[in-house]
Amino acid sequence: MDMSYKRAWMLVEEMNAAFQEPLVASIRGGPGGGGAHLTEAGLRVLDLYHGIVQAAQDAASARIQELEAMLRPTTDLDIPEGK
Protein backbone atom coordinates (compact mmCIF):
# COMPACT_ATOMS: atom_id res chain seq x y z
CA MET A 1 0.00 0.00 0.00
CA ASP A 2 3.08 2.18 -0.07
CA MET A 3 2.71 3.56 3.46
CA SER A 4 4.54 3.11 6.70
CA TYR A 5 3.38 0.74 9.41
CA LYS A 6 2.86 3.74 11.71
CA ARG A 7 0.70 5.57 9.15
CA ALA A 8 -1.42 2.46 8.58
CA TRP A 9 -2.07 2.09 12.30
CA MET A 10 -2.90 5.79 12.62
CA LEU A 11 -5.54 5.33 9.91
CA VAL A 12 -6.91 2.24 11.66
CA GLU A 13 -7.16 4.20 14.90
CA GLU A 14 -8.97 7.04 13.09
CA MET A 15 -11.47 4.58 11.57
CA ASN A 16 -12.04 2.91 14.93
CA ALA A 17 -12.68 6.33 16.53
CA ALA A 18 -15.06 7.44 13.76
CA PHE A 19 -17.44 4.48 14.07
CA GLN A 20 -19.66 3.53 16.99
CA GLU A 21 -17.84 0.19 17.26
CA PRO A 22 -14.21 -0.56 16.36
CA LEU A 23 -13.66 -1.94 12.87
CA VAL A 24 -10.28 -3.53 13.62
CA ALA A 25 -9.27 -5.36 16.79
CA SER A 26 -5.62 -5.89 17.61
CA ILE A 27 -3.79 -8.33 19.83
CA ARG A 28 -0.49 -7.19 21.31
CA GLY A 29 2.63 -9.08 20.41
CA GLY A 30 4.35 -11.58 22.61
CA PRO A 31 5.98 -14.96 22.22
CA GLY A 32 3.40 -15.98 19.59
CA GLY A 33 3.32 -12.54 17.97
CA GLY A 34 0.47 -10.08 17.78
CA GLY A 35 -2.07 -9.55 15.09
CA ALA A 36 -5.18 -7.75 13.97
CA HIS A 37 -8.51 -8.73 12.51
CA LEU A 38 -11.72 -7.13 11.32
CA THR A 39 -14.52 -7.08 13.85
CA GLU A 40 -18.13 -7.87 12.91
CA ALA A 41 -18.64 -4.13 12.43
CA GLY A 42 -15.53 -4.00 10.25
CA LEU A 43 -16.80 -6.85 8.08
CA ARG A 44 -20.17 -5.09 7.73
CA VAL A 45 -18.54 -1.77 6.78
CA LEU A 46 -16.37 -3.56 4.21
CA ASP A 47 -19.42 -5.32 2.76
CA LEU A 48 -21.32 -2.01 2.55
CA TYR A 49 -18.33 -0.33 0.89
CA HIS A 50 -18.08 -3.06 -1.75
CA GLY A 51 -21.82 -2.67 -2.39
CA ILE A 52 -21.42 1.08 -2.88
CA VAL A 53 -18.54 0.56 -5.31
CA GLN A 54 -20.57 -2.00 -7.28
CA ALA A 55 -23.65 0.26 -7.37
CA ALA A 56 -21.51 3.18 -8.60
CA GLN A 57 -19.95 1.02 -11.33
CA ASP A 58 -23.36 -0.24 -12.41
CA ALA A 59 -24.82 3.27 -12.46
CA ALA A 60 -21.89 4.71 -14.44
CA SER A 61 -21.37 1.81 -16.84
CA ALA A 62 -23.33 3.21 -19.79
CA ARG A 63 -21.72 6.64 -19.53
CA ILE A 64 -18.24 5.14 -19.21
CA GLN A 65 -18.85 3.03 -22.33
CA GLU A 66 -20.02 6.17 -24.16
CA LEU A 67 -16.86 8.04 -23.13
CA GLU A 68 -14.66 5.11 -24.14
CA ALA A 69 -16.37 4.98 -27.53
CA MET A 70 -15.37 8.62 -28.06
CA LEU A 71 -11.65 7.90 -27.53
CA ARG A 72 -9.32 7.80 -30.47
CA PRO A 73 -8.07 4.26 -31.19
CA THR A 74 -4.48 3.72 -30.04
CA THR A 75 -1.73 1.60 -31.47
CA ASP A 76 1.68 0.71 -30.11
CA LEU A 77 3.06 3.56 -32.23
CA ASP A 78 0.96 6.09 -30.29
CA ILE A 79 2.70 5.33 -27.00
CA PRO A 80 5.69 7.60 -26.34
CA GLU A 81 8.90 5.84 -25.39
CA GLY A 82 9.83 8.30 -22.63
CA LYS A 83 11.67 10.71 -24.92
C-alpha positions as CSV (number, residue, x, y, z in Angstrom):
1,M,0.0,0.0,0.0
2,D,3.1,2.2,-0.1
3,M,2.7,3.6,3.5
4,S,4.5,3.1,6.7
5,Y,3.4,0.7,9.4
6,K,2.9,3.7,11.7
7,R,0.7,5.6,9.2
8,A,-1.4,2.5,8.6
9,W,-2.1,2.1,12.3
10,M,-2.9,5.8,12.6
11,L,-5.5,5.3,9.9
12,V,-6.9,2.2,11.7
13,E,-7.2,4.2,14.9
14,E,-9.0,7.0,13.1
15,M,-11.5,4.6,11.6
16,N,-12.0,2.9,14.9
17,A,-12.7,6.3,16.5
18,A,-15.1,7.4,13.8
19,F,-17.4,4.5,14.1
20,Q,-19.7,3.5,17.0
21,E,-17.8,0.2,17.3
22,P,-14.2,-0.6,16.4
23,L,-13.7,-1.9,12.9
24,V,-10.3,-3.5,13.6
25,A,-9.3,-5.4,16.8
26,S,-5.6,-5.9,17.6
27,I,-3.8,-8.3,19.8
28,R,-0.5,-7.2,21.3
29,G,2.6,-9.1,20.4
30,G,4.4,-11.6,22.6
31,P,6.0,-15.0,22.2
32,G,3.4,-16.0,19.6
33,G,3.3,-12.5,18.0
34,G,0.5,-10.1,17.8
35,G,-2.1,-9.5,15.1
36,A,-5.2,-7.8,14.0
37,H,-8.5,-8.7,12.5
38,L,-11.7,-7.1,11.3
39,T,-14.5,-7.1,13.9
40,E,-18.1,-7.9,12.9
41,A,-18.6,-4.1,12.4
42,G,-15.5,-4.0,10.2
43,L,-16.8,-6.8,8.1
44,R,-20.2,-5.1,7.7
45,V,-18.5,-1.8,6.8
46,L,-16.4,-3.6,4.2
47,D,-19.4,-5.3,2.8
48,L,-21.3,-2.0,2.6
49,Y,-18.3,-0.3,0.9
50,H,-18.1,-3.1,-1.8
51,G,-21.8,-2.7,-2.4
52,I,-21.4,1.1,-2.9
53,V,-18.5,0.6,-5.3
54,Q,-20.6,-2.0,-7.3
55,A,-23.6,0.3,-7.4
56,A,-21.5,3.2,-8.6
57,Q,-19.9,1.0,-11.3
58,D,-23.4,-0.2,-12.4
59,A,-24.8,3.3,-12.5
60,A,-21.9,4.7,-14.4
61,S,-21.4,1.8,-16.8
62,A,-23.3,3.2,-19.8
63,R,-21.7,6.6,-19.5
64,I,-18.2,5.1,-19.2
65,Q,-18.8,3.0,-22.3
66,E,-20.0,6.2,-24.2
67,L,-16.9,8.0,-23.1
68,E,-14.7,5.1,-24.1
69,A,-16.4,5.0,-27.5
70,M,-15.4,8.6,-28.1
71,L,-11.7,7.9,-27.5
72,R,-9.3,7.8,-30.5
73,P,-8.1,4.3,-31.2
74,T,-4.5,3.7,-30.0
75,T,-1.7,1.6,-31.5
76,D,1.7,0.7,-30.1
77,L,3.1,3.6,-32.2
78,D,1.0,6.1,-30.3
79,I,2.7,5.3,-27.0
80,P,5.7,7.6,-26.3
81,E,8.9,5.8,-25.4
82,G,9.8,8.3,-22.6
83,K,11.7,10.7,-24.9
